[in-house]
Amino acid sequence: MKIGTENEKLEFKKTTSELKEGVISMAAILNKHGGGELYFGVLMTVR
């Protein structure tokens, strides 16, 4: 599934073990932009 690349309103985390970092990232996104998306279980691949 292709969901795009990370940007200021879209964040990817590998697993839910990164939950704390995800919450911190989401708080920053919400404070700056008022909305965004955070996905767990996404591996970034560079081609």
C-alpha positions as CSV (number, residue, x, y, z in Angstrom):
1,M,0.0,0.0,0.0
2,K,1.4,3.4,-1.0
3,I,0.5,6.2,1.4
4,G,3.0,8.8,0.6
5,T,6.1,10.2,2.2
6,E,6.5,11.8,5.6
7,N,6.0,15.5,5.9
8,E,4.9,18.0,8.5
9,K,1.4,16.5,8.7
10,L,2.2,12.8,8.1
11,E,4.3,10.7,10.4
12,F,5.2,7.0,10.3
13,K,6.4,4.7,13.1
14,K,7.7,1.2,12.7
15,T,5.8,-0.4,15.7
16,T,3.7,0.5,18.6
17,S,6.9,0.3,20.7
18,E,7.4,3.8,19.4
19,L,4.2,4.9,21.0
20,K,5.7,7.6,23.2
21,E,7.6,9.2,20.3
22,G,4.4,9.0,18.2
23,V,2.4,10.8,20.9
24,I,5.0,13.5,21.1
25,S,5.1,13.9,17.3
26,M,1.3,14.0,17.1
27,A,1.1,16.7,19.8
28,A,3.6,18.8,17.8
29,I,1.6,18.2,14.5
30,L,-1.7,19.2,16.2
31,N,-0.2,22.3,17.8
32,K,1.3,23.5,14.5
33,H,-1.3,22.4,12.0
34,G,-4.4,21.6,13.9
35,G,-4.5,18.1,12.3
36,G,-2.5,15.4,10.7
37,E,-2.0,11.6,10.5
38,L,0.2,9.1,12.4
39,Y,0.6,5.5,11.2
40,F,2.1,2.6,13.1
41,G,3.5,-0.5,11.4
42,V,5.0,1.4,8.4
43,L,8.6,0.7,7.3
44,M,10.2,3.5,5.3
45,T,12.0,2.2,2.3
46,V,14.4,4.3,0.3
47,R,14.7,3.5,-3.4
